[in-house]
């Protein structure tokens, strides 16, 4: 099977080919294990292209619920789906929540004639009510945009600036990428959110999204955002959960245990795609980024996302105390505690905060990830590693 992700540039004339082998392997593995697999991720991140590696779009086994022909074919869903064999793809499943009870019936047949790959632009939480009938049958596979590990360390500068959405990353010119991202932000708020059943004015969500961009990498403070937006704390919390549910914002939970220290217990917030973050902040090129006051926070969020994409930890947190000690990422993986610090510096040094994290959290290892190209040790269990090398090795 072809393991390449092909995407036209913004002018529709040149094809750029990016390997997405890791994503294909995850989907294949899930399809071997489970009768129904949900491929979930934001719009325009490549879900459809990936699914078409398994089932061609002109096949009777492929349904795109944004295509009127597929919608017409599913006017009698039992008649359309029951006779099909092997793998069946249903794209934009959130448009037809009424299909979930039927999928449960079809997935319970024995022997099993067909498995189902369903694609959705809403998170598992937003689909929960519709998919609860598939409990024990459904496996979810997250899909983001291009990973740095897919592109290679040499692509880091472009990837950080433009983000991972395929059409933003592969645009021929920087101005084309900026235009695509601006259009995406507008379309997402004005069309995609209402289609997901979210009836909040686009202008209100845009103001909130802009505020989150300025709080990117900081600890969530509902009272502060509530005052800035002139809405209740309950409302801003609802907005945050909604934007998290559609993969635009990440809430990184705090880790706290009985250490005899006062520890922070509110989440950190990030705009998940660095390219969208830069558009929200008005950053259009490399010089803008290097001179922007949020450049350090941007690098932190970018590194956090790439680590989570490649490392796939069992659990992920940040850690902070009111005495100033902190750790950008605390990862639990196969019974080990891994610490991650993200430093935008030419030569990161060992800090008192790192020492506190090593001791208080009983870390098995601490990695300091930076934009450079050399690996070196800072001490026992502490290693400085280029981000591109770290994510490629995982």
N, C-alpha and C positions, 0 to 999 in steps of 0.2 A: 504494500500500500504506500502511496506517496506520502511522505512525511513533511511536506512543505506547505507553508502558508503563503499564498500568492495574493497580492493586493495591488490594485491600480493606484498610480499616484493621483494627486488631486486634479490633474488635467484629464485623467482617464486614458492616457496614451501609453504610459510605460508601466510594465509590471515589475514589481519588486518582490523578491522571494525570500521569505524568512522561515527558518526551520522552527517548528513548534513540536518537536519530538516529545518533550516531557509531557505536554498536555495530551497528545495522542496516546501515550503510554498509560496515563492516568485513566483516560476514558476507556481504553481497551480493557484494563484491569477491572474497572468497575462493571463493565458489561459482562465480563466472565463471572463475576460474583453475584450480580443483582439482576432482577427481572426488569426493573425500571431504573434508569439513571437520569438524574436531572443535572444538566450543565447550566450553571447559574453564573451570571456576570452582568456588568453594565452593557448598555446598548453600544454597538459599534466596536466591541472589544475582540471580535473574531469568532463568536460562537457559531454562526451560520457557516462560515468558511471551514471551520473545524468539522462540523457535522457532515458537510458535503464530502469530506474525505472518507466517510463511512457509507453514505447513501447519496447517489447523485440527485440533483434537484428535479430532474425530469422523471424520476422513478415514481411508481404508484405508492411506494413506501415513504415518500417524503411529503410532509404537509407544512406549508408556511402560512400561518394564520394571519399574515398581512397580505396574502395573495388571494384575491376574490375567488379564483378557481379552487384553491384548497378549502376555502370556507364553504363553497358550494358543495364540494365533495363530502364535507363533514356535516351536511344538513341532516343526514341520517347516520350518526357516528357508528352505531353498532354494525350497520351494513357495510360501511366503508372500512372499518378497522378489523373486524373479526376474521375475514378470510386471509389477511396478510400473513406472510411467513418471514422468518429471519428477523432483520432489524428494521424497526419503524421509527422515523424521526418526526417529531411534532415541534415546530419552531414557534416561539412566542406563546407558550402554553398558558400564560396568565390571562390571555384573552378568552379562554374557554375553560373556566374552572369546573364547568359541568362535565368535563371529560374524565375527571379523576375517579369517580365511582366506576365508570366503565373500564378504565385502565386497571383498577383493582380486580375486576372480574376477569379480564383478559390475561392478566399476569398470574392468576391462580389456576389456569388451565394445566392439565397434566395428561399427556406430555405437553410441554410448552412449545407452541409453534412459532412464537415471536417474542422478541424483547423490544423495549421501548426506550428511545433516547429523547428526552424532552428538554427543550431549551427555554430558559426564562430570563427576563430582565429585572426581575424582582428577587429579593433575597429569600432564603428559606423561611425566615420569620414571616414575611409578607404572604408567602404561599402556604403557610402552615394550615390555615383553616381548610383550604381546598385539598391539601395533600395528606391530611391526617388519615384518610382512608387507606393510604398506601404504606402505612407503618409496617416495617418489617420487609417491605418489598422494594423500597426506594433508597437509592444511594445518591448523594449529591456530590458533584465535582465542581469546585469553584474555578472560574476562568477570569483572569484579569487580562490586561493588554500584554504586549511583548515584555518578557523578562530580560533583564540584563544578561542572565545566564544563556538565553537564546541568542542574543546578539553578539556577545563577546565583549571583553573589557575595553577594546578600542572604541566601542560605540557609547561608552559611559557619558561623555560630555553631551552628545546629541540627545541621548535617551533621557538624561536628567533634565535638560532644558525643555524638550518637547513632550515628554511623557510617553506612555506605552500604547496609546490608542493607535492602531495600525495606520490610519490615514493621516494622523498628526505626525507620527514618527517618519513616515516614508515620503512626506511632501517634498517636492523638488526644491523649493525655496523656503527660507525661514518665514517670509511673509505669508506664504501659502499655509504653512502649519498654524501660524497665529490666526489666520482667517478661519480655518477649519475649526479650531478650538472655540473661538468666539461664537461661531454658528452653532456648534454643539451645545454650548451652555444655554443659548437662547432656545433652541429646539427642545432640549431636555426639559426645561422648565415649562415651556408653553404648550408642548404637545405630549411628551412622554409621561410626565407626572400625572396629568389628567387622565391619560389612558390607563394608568395603574389605579385609578379610582381615588387619587389624592386631590381633593378639591380645596387647595390653598392658592390664593393669588400668586401668580408667578413673580410679581414684583416683591412680595413679602419673602418668598423663598430665596430670591436673588440677594436681597439685603442680608438675610441670615447667612447665606453661603459666603458672601463677601466678608462678613464679620468673622466667620470661622477661619477663612483664609488668613486674616490678620492675627488670629489666636492659634494658628497652626503650630503644633509642637508644644502647646502650653496646657496646663491643667485646667479642666473645664470649670468655669465659674458661671453658673446659671444666673446669679443675681446681677453680675456685671453685664452680660448680654441682654438680660431682660430690661435693664435700665437704658442701654444703648438703643434698643429696638422699640422701646415703649410698649412692650407686651409683658404678659405674666411669665413667671418662671416655668409654669406648667406648659405654656405655649412653646417657649424656646426648647424645652426638653422634648416636646413632641416633634418639633422641627428636626432636632438632632437625631432622634430615633428614625425618623422618616428618611433622612439623607444617608444615614448608616444603612438602612434597609435596602436602598437602591445603589449601594456600593460606591457612593461618592465621598463619604466621610468614614474614617475609622475611629472608633472609640477603643483606646488601649486601656484595659482595666489596671488598677493598681494592685500590687502584691503587698499584703501586710500580714505579719504574724507577730507573736509575742516576743519582741526583741528588747523590751524595756525602753523603746524609743517612740516618740510621737511620729507616726507615719501618715503620709498623705493618702486619703481614701477616695478621691475623686478621679475619674478617668482623664487621660490625655486625649486630645482631639487632633486629627490630621485630615487634610484633604488628600485622598488616597493617590490620585494621579498627579505627579509633579508638573506636568504640562498644564493641566487645568488650574492648579494652584498658581502658576506663573501668570496665566491669563487673568485670573481674578485679582492678582496683585499689580497688573499692568506691566509685567515683565515681558518684553518681546524679543530680546536677544541676549547673547552671552554677557556683554558689557553691562546691560541692565541688571542681570542676575548677580554678577560679581560685586556690584556697587549697592545692592539693595540691602536694607537692614535685616531682612528676613532670610538672607542667604544661608546662614548657619542652620536655621530651623528648616529651611527647604532641604538642605543636604541630609539632616537628621531624618526627616519624613521619608525622603527618597530611599535612604539606606534601610530604614525600618521595613518599608514595603518590600524591597528586594530580598531582604533576609527572610521575611515571612513567606514569600512566594517560593523561595528555593529550599529553605530549611524544613518547612512544614512541621513545626513543633507540635507536640501534644497540647501544650498550653503556652500562652505568651502574656506577659505582663510588663509594666514598668515599675520602678521602685523609687520612692523618694521619702526623705524624712524632713521634719521641720528644722533640723539642725544643718541642712544643706547637702547631705549625702544623697546621691541619686544614681540610678542606672537606667539607661535608655530602654533596654530590653532584658527581661529575665525569661529564658526559654527552658521549658521542661521537655526533654526528649529522651525516651528510652531509659527513664530513671535517673538521668543526669541533669544537673543544673548548669546552664550555660549563660554567661553574662555577655551582653553586647553594648559597647559604647560607640557612638557615631561622632567622629571628630572631623570637622573640616579644617585641617591643619596640615602643614608640610611635614611635620615630624612630631606626632603626638607624644606626650610625656606621661609618666605615671603620676597620678594625683591622689590626694588624700581621700577623695570620694571613691575612687577605684579600690583603695585599700579597705575602706569601710564595707563596700559591696562584697568584696572577696571574703572578708571575715564574717560579717553579719549574716550574709545569705548562704554561706558555705558553698561557694561556687566551685564546680569542678574545673572550669576554665573561664577566662575572660578574654574576649576578642575586642580589640579597638579597631574599628573600620574607618578608613580614611581614603581620600581620592588619589593618593600617591601610588607608587609602583614597587616599593620595597617592603619585604616582610622582615620584622625583627622582634626580639623579645624585650619586654620591659621588666621582667622579673618572673619568678616562679608562677606558673599558670596564667601569665599575662602576655599576650602576643598582639603586636600591631600587624594588621593584614590589609592589603588593598581590597576594597569592596568587590571589584570584579573578580579577583582571585578567590575570595571567600565564597561567593555565590556559585561560581563555576565548580568549586570543589564539592559542593553539597549535593 
